[in-house]
């Protein structure tokens, strides 16, 4: 008999603070539609891309929001996690992230590659076109595109190939990539700490750049059952 495992749904997200117009009535209805779809997953806990050091302040705001005294900022933690947490009557939102110092930033790696290995840099980025939230595209449809397996695999491939930037004595790409993998491993490790029983259903809302690698860590650990976000994003509202 197959043993039941806790379930984790990793939702790759865009960073809403970088987009204009999401406060419009139309976009707010679309965000509510997204939240309603995620509600059908029935998460027992909601984890987000925030560092533990900020957990107290975020959860103070979450409690104010539950009391009806807090206006949501434009950020996926507020717009999606807070709304869903209220619907599910959760006591708190959980932190998973880590932002320690890196030896080199991603921008510095790219600048070095543009000057020294432009052909390789073009090869690494070849075929990767990020979806755009157009005026005639709904927020839910945008999330479907961001969580499409083909895009997620391309993002994961890009990150992995950054290791090739540099030479045999100067591992330029690795100066950033070792930090990136450490950050994602910490996210995975923090997710495991949220599992108290096989009945746990954790929703993890994270930037789409993290979703593939964290999902792979979960799959390879064989600790949890990975739930496909498209199975909920694609459901009709009355199903």
C-alpha positions, 0 to 999 in steps of 0.5 A: 500500500502506497504511503500517503505523503504531505503535499506541496504546491510550488507556485511560480510568481512574478513580482507584482511590485514591478508592474503598474496597473494591478490596482485597477478594478479589472486586475483586482478581480483577476487576482481574486480569481487567482486566489479562489483557484488556489483556495481549492488546493486547501492549503494548511500553510502558506509559505512565501519568499520572505526572510525569517527576520521579516516574519514578525512585521509581515505577520503583524500586517497580516493580523491587521488585514484579518481585522480589516484595518490594513490596506494591501500593498502591491506585492504577491505576499500581500495580494495572494498570500494574505488574501488566501490566508484570510480565506483559509483562516490561517494564523500566520504566513511562513517565511522560507527565504535567505539573503546572505551575502554573495561573492558576486551579483548576477549583474556583475557576472553578466557584465563580465560575460558580455565583455569576455564571453559574449558568444557563450552568454548569448547561447545561455539565453537563447530560446528563453523569452519571458512571458509578458502581462499584456493588457488583454491577458488575465492574471490567471492566464499569466500565472499559467504561462509562468508555471508552464513546464517548458518555461520553468525548465528553460529558466532552470537550464539558464541558471545551471549553464551560468556555471560555464561563465569564466575559465579554469582558474576563475569561476566567475559564474560560480561566484554567484551560482553557489549563492543561488543554489545555497539560497534555494536549498535553504528554501527547500530546507525551510519548507521541510520544517513546515511539515508536521504530518502527512495531511499537510498541504503547503502552498509555496509562493515564490518567484518563478526563477526559484520554482523549478529548482526548489521543486526538483529538490522536493522531488529528489528528496522524496519527502513530499508529493509535488502538486502541479500548479496548473492542475488548479490554475486551469480548473473552472471556477465551479469545478 
